Amino acid sequence: MTPPTTLQQAVLTYIAKCLEVEQHWPTARQIAEDFGWLSINAANEHTLRLERAGHITRNAHGKPMLARYQVVIVAPGATAS
């Protein structure tokens, strides 16, 4: 797993704070608004890249429209399951 970029780390931190405070994953709209992005698609692309990099994973439903993500902490040398 590659280390997250500065922006990816900021998004991960934001997600973790939302999970801690609100007890649920932020919507793409919330992420886009709080980062000042004009498009919800930008938030979707960032979470997709984080997923591909192994920093987050989809829930058991696996459907993009309904899916929420979970923050997964992976120790160095380990793989996300």
C-alpha positions as CSV (number, residue, x, y, z in Angstrom):
1,M,0.0,0.0,0.0
2,T,1.4,3.4,-0.9
3,P,1.3,6.1,1.7
4,P,-1.5,8.6,1.2
5,T,-0.8,12.0,-0.4
6,T,-1.3,15.1,1.6
7,L,-4.7,15.6,0.2
8,Q,-5.7,12.0,0.6
9,Q,-4.5,12.2,4.3
10,A,-6.7,15.3,4.7
11,V,-9.7,13.4,3.3
12,L,-9.0,10.4,5.5
13,T,-8.7,12.7,8.6
14,Y,-12.0,14.4,7.6
15,I,-13.8,11.1,7.3
16,A,-12.4,9.8,10.6
17,K,-13.6,13.0,12.3
18,C,-17.1,12.6,10.8
19,L,-17.3,9.0,11.9
20,E,-16.2,10.0,15.4
21,V,-18.6,13.0,15.7
22,E,-21.6,12.0,13.5
23,Q,-21.3,8.2,13.8
24,H,-21.6,7.8,10.0
25,W,-19.7,8.2,6.8
26,P,-19.9,11.7,5.3
27,T,-21.8,12.0,2.0
28,A,-20.0,12.9,-1.2
29,R,-21.8,16.3,-1.1
30,Q,-20.5,17.0,2.5
31,I,-16.9,16.1,1.5
32,A,-17.1,18.2,-1.7
33,E,-18.5,21.2,0.2
34,D,-16.1,21.1,3.1
35,F,-13.1,20.8,0.7
36,G,-14.4,23.6,-1.6
37,W,-14.8,21.3,-4.6
38,L,-17.4,22.3,-7.2
39,S,-18.4,18.8,-8.1
40,I,-19.6,15.9,-6.0
41,N,-17.8,13.7,-8.5
42,A,-14.5,15.1,-7.1
43,A,-15.3,13.6,-3.7
44,N,-16.3,10.3,-5.3
45,E,-13.1,10.2,-7.3
46,H,-11.0,10.9,-4.2
47,T,-12.7,8.1,-2.1
48,L,-12.4,5.7,-5.1
49,R,-8.6,6.4,-5.3
50,L,-8.4,5.9,-1.5
51,E,-10.2,2.6,-1.9
52,R,-7.9,1.5,-4.8
53,A,-4.9,2.4,-2.7
54,G,-6.2,0.2,0.2
55,H,-6.8,3.0,2.6
56,I,-10.6,2.5,2.8
57,T,-12.9,-0.3,1.8
58,R,-16.5,-0.7,0.8
59,N,-19.1,-2.2,3.0
60,A,-20.5,-5.7,2.5
61,H,-23.2,-4.4,0.1
62,G,-20.7,-3.4,-2.5
63,K,-23.1,-1.3,-4.6
64,P,-21.7,2.1,-5.5
65,M,-25.0,3.9,-5.2
66,L,-25.8,2.5,-1.7
67,A,-22.3,1.8,-0.5
68,R,-20.7,3.5,2.5
69,Y,-17.1,3.2,3.4
70,Q,-15.2,2.1,6.4
71,V,-11.8,3.5,7.5
72,V,-9.5,0.6,7.7
73,I,-6.2,0.9,9.6
74,V,-3.7,-1.4,8.0
75,A,-0.4,-2.1,9.8
76,P,2.7,-1.8,7.6
77,G,3.4,-5.0,5.8
78,A,-0.2,-6.3,6.3
79,T,-3.0,-6.4,3.8
80,A,-6.5,-5.0,4.1
81,S,-9.2,-7.8,4.3
